[in-house]
Amino acid sequence: MAKYRVTQTRSKIGSTQRQKLTLEALGLHKINQTKEHEGTPQVLGMINKVKHLISFEEIK
């Protein structure tokens, strides 16, 4: 399964509560914080919900 490196690039101020909780579930609390996750369907769905606040790349 692929791994993804997820980095928060924008502030969560002004986002909905659901988007804020999704960022927390991804382990992102501050701007420029980076976490690595497995490419499960659940994680890919979370990435899709907050893709305007993060940048992500696939790691080989």
C-alpha positions in Angstrom: 0.0 0.0 0.0 1.3 3.5 -0.8 2.3 6.0 1.8 1.4 9.7 1.7 3.2 12.6 3.2 0.6 15.2 4.3 1.6 18.8 5.2 -0.8 21.5 6.5 -0.2 24.6 4.4 -3.2 26.8 5.3 -4.8 27.9 8.6 -7.8 26.1 9.9 -9.3 29.3 11.1 -12.6 29.9 9.2 -13.0 26.2 8.4 -16.0 24.1 9.5 -15.8 22.1 12.6 -15.8 18.9 10.6 -12.7 20.0 8.7 -10.9 21.0 11.9 -11.6 17.6 13.3 -10.4 15.9 10.1 -7.1 17.8 10.4 -6.7 16.6 14.0 -7.5 13.0 12.9 -4.7 13.3 10.4 -2.4 14.5 13.2 -2.0 18.1 11.9 -2.2 20.8 14.5 0.1 23.6 13.1 0.9 25.1 9.7 3.9 23.3 8.0 3.5 20.2 10.2 4.0 17.0 8.3 2.8 13.5 8.9 3.0 10.2 7.0 0.0 7.9 6.5 -0.8 4.7 4.8 -3.0 5.1 1.7 -6.1 3.4 3.1 -9.5 4.4 1.8 -10.3 6.2 5.1 -7.1 8.3 5.0 -7.6 9.1 1.3 -11.2 10.3 2.1 -9.9 12.5 4.9 -7.2 14.0 2.5 -10.0 14.7 0.0 -12.1 16.5 2.5 -9.4 19.0 3.5 -7.3 19.1 0.2 -7.6 22.9 0.1 -5.8 23.2 3.5 -3.0 20.7 2.9 -0.5 19.5 0.4 0.2 15.8 -0.1 2.5 13.6 -2.0 2.9 9.9 -2.5 6.1 8.4 -1.0 7.7 5.4 -2.7 
